[in-house]
Each structure stands twice: as C-alpha cells, then as structure tokens.
Amino acid sequence: MKQKLARNIALTFRVDEKERELINQRMKAAGISTLRHFLLKMALNGRVISVEMDSIAECNRLLLFCA
C-alpha cells in the first residue's frame, strides 16, 4: 500500500547558469547537501531585504550638501 505524501504540491522555476552557480555556492557555504533542503529552508526561513534606492540617493545628496 502506498503512503500519501504530506507534501503533495510541486513548485518549479527556471534559472540561468549564473544563478544556478550562485545557488550552488550558497548551498555549499550553508553546509546543506541537497538542493531541495536548501531551497525549502530559504523559502521558509530566508529574508528578503528591499532597499528603496530613492531614499539612499536623497541621503547621499544631503550628506554631500552638508560637507
């Protein structure tokens, strides 16, 4: 009798060669041996940092103005 998998939804996406190499490097640096475990960990626990470049440009402009 087959057991029903708890994880029954497959997610797929495409990357280019450079992106795949970066993923491999980060996976190796994290000490995680399988791509599935690495991607799952990053998707569930990773952080996305969003930087608003307009604010940084304005800060730089103000710093240069004050100098």
C-alpha positions in Angstrom: 0.0 0.0 0.0 1.4 3.5 -1.0 1.5 6.1 1.7 0.2 9.5 0.9 2.9 12.2 0.9 2.4 15.0 3.3 4.0 17.4 0.8 1.9 16.8 -2.4 2.4 20.2 -4.2 5.4 20.6 -6.5 6.9 24.1 -7.2 9.2 24.6 -10.1 11.1 27.6 -11.5 13.8 28.2 -14.0 17.3 29.8 -13.5 20.2 30.6 -15.8 23.7 29.1 -15.5 25.0 32.0 -13.4 22.1 31.9 -11.0 22.4 28.1 -10.6 26.1 28.5 -9.8 25.3 31.2 -7.1 22.7 28.9 -5.6 25.2 26.0 -5.5 27.8 28.3 -3.9 25.4 29.4 -1.2 24.1 25.9 -0.6 27.7 24.7 -0.1 28.6 27.6 2.2 25.5 26.8 4.3 26.6 23.2 4.6 23.4 21.9 3.1 23.9 18.9 0.8 20.6 18.8 -1.2 19.1 21.5 -3.3 15.6 20.6 -2.1 16.6 21.2 1.6 18.4 24.4 0.8 15.6 25.9 -1.3 12.9 24.8 1.3 15.0 26.4 4.1 15.5 29.6 2.2 11.8 29.8 1.2 10.6 29.3 4.7 13.3 31.0 6.8 15.2 33.2 4.5 14.9 37.0 4.5 14.3 39.4 1.6 15.8 42.8 2.1 14.1 45.5 0.0 16.1 48.8 -0.4 14.4 51.9 -1.7 17.1 53.5 -3.8 15.4 56.9 -3.9 15.9 57.2 -0.2 19.6 56.3 -0.3 20.1 58.8 -3.2 18.5 61.5 -1.2 20.6 60.7 1.9 23.7 60.9 -0.2 22.6 64.2 -1.7 22.0 65.6 1.8 25.4 64.4 3.0 27.2 66.0 0.1 25.3 69.2 0.7 26.3 69.3 4.3 30.0 68.6 3.7 
